[in-house]
Amino acid sequence: MPIRWDPVQAAPRADYPEQLASMQARVSRGEAVLILFNTLSSQQAFLPTEAGLVDGLATILLAPDGSVHGAPH
């Protein structure tokens, strides 16, 4: 999972766009799936938005505690 904010440096991560693009490419090629849990709210300040993570991906499963996203069909 790419992290947009570095808590140690207290600054945005310069490599965040590349990390996000790499993760989305792997999922889009079917090499991985993205599983998001709704229980990570304490870490949301450091993580990308859900909309930013799932952009262009297919939703495979929606559950009360999270969702699974994969390669678009």
C-alpha positions, 0 to 999 in steps of 0.5 A: 500500500503506498503511503502518501505522508511520511510521519517520520519526516512529517512531509509528503512522500516524493515517491508516492505517485510512482508507488501508487501507479506501480500498485495499480498496474500490478492489480490491473495486470491481475498480479495482485488484488487490493483488499481494503479494511474499514478498520484502518481509520487511525492510519487514514492520515497517512494513506491515500483516499479509497477513491484514489486507490481503486480508480480504474479497478473492478470491485470484486467484493463489498463486505461490511468490514471492507472491500476487494478490488482487482483487474478491470474486466 
